[in-house]
Amino acid sequence: LQGNGTLDVVAASMDRHVYAWQPGGKAAPGWPVEVVDPNEVQTVDPSDGQVTFLPTAGGDTGTKLVDTPAIAQLVPGGPPQVIVTSNEQYSGAPNASLGTIGTLFSLLGKLSGAANSRVYAIWPDGALHPATAGAPDPPGYPNPGAFLPGWPVAIADLDPNLLPDIGDGASNGPAVATVPGSSPLIAVQSDVGPVYLLHADGTSALGTTGGLPNVLSSGPSGAKSNSTGLVATSIPALGAPILAPLGRASGKGSSLDVVDPAESAGELLDVSEPAEQSPHDSQLDAWDAATGNFLTGFPQVMDSLQFFDQPIVANLTGSRGKAYAVEVSSDSDLRAFDGRGQEAPGFPKLTGGWVTGGAVFGSLGSMTDQVLAAGTREGE
């Protein structure tokens, strides 16, 4: 973060701060940074960082950062920036053009309780960065210049207060793709809500409709999707997105795609309402990042919830193979789908337990072949 050729350690904390340490354990200059939307703050107590929110803030404003920050160079030249989500929840209409999902939730009376969380981009010098003219600076706020212009960005949370702390706002880390010759692309979501694709300045890479950011599609499904969920509607939930080309394994000529755990609308209603709401299923979603539409084979049905899981994209079939989206769930399945929804040879696999965090892929010791590994909550 200091541009001196050494690596710093960056971590988010449940005390509403992002910390950065130098290799010797000393805090990096300008860190920690208190992460809370200054537009919603009335005062901050300088003695302990306690925030008093504006009366208009509304909702469960949250205090905790529980995700892993992303590090990427959003501004050309100099050290990289830090991107992090927060479990803040501010009541109000969702900051998104929701399309199909918005229509469905509105008809079911579910939008009235929606909220917006926040995602931040932080300068590498943190609290030392000078504030721009006109930036919000409530009394006691310790770092009014820490956030890049255009940030924080409000991201829709369609099921606020789903779980204490880990189900509030956004508790899943952002993904960033820095492709040579292109501007950085940031994929981010709340715990239950659409995936946003953002530029480095916080604007939507998919444009806007009616002044609201366009988000990745919730429907219709791709032509080869096997989901039978309610009105073919898919809602990203409780996982973390990735950006990767889900095409040929070489990546040459492959466009950038987004892969993310999801639930059908029926599944989310089944969780929140009495009795059984059907049809419903858990899903793995994949979209073309350029258009925001589902790839041909998605959503694909998973056996169950993908709690805090992050999929990966890996070549599972050798040097002339293709890329597969690999994902695990709480019901023992390990799946691998290509862009048309076809499963890799030998899949699905049975893990024998609930997997959180996702699978990993790479070399293991002196083995010739690369290895796909996943660990269960039971420690296996």
Buried (B, 14 or more C-beta within 10 A) or exposed (E): BBEEEEEBEBBBEEBBBBBBBBEEEEEBBBBBBBBBBBBBBBBBEEEEBEBBBBEEBBBBBBBBBBBBBBBBBBBEEEBBBBBBBBBBBBBBEBBBBBBBBBBBBEEEEBBEBBBBBBBBBBBBBBBBBEBEEEBEEBEBBBBBBBBBEEBBBBBBBBBBBBEEEBBBBBBBBBBBBBEEEEEBBBBBBBBBBBBBBBBBBBEBBBEEBEEBBBBBBBBBBBEBBBBBBBBBBBBBBBBBBBBBBBBBBBEEEBEBBBBBBBBBBBBBBBBEEEEEBBBBBBBBBBBBBEEBBBBBBBBBBBBBBBBBBBBBBBBBBEEEBBBBBBBBBBBBBBBBBBBBBBBBEEBBBEBEBBBBBBBBBEEEEEEEEEEBEBBBEEEE
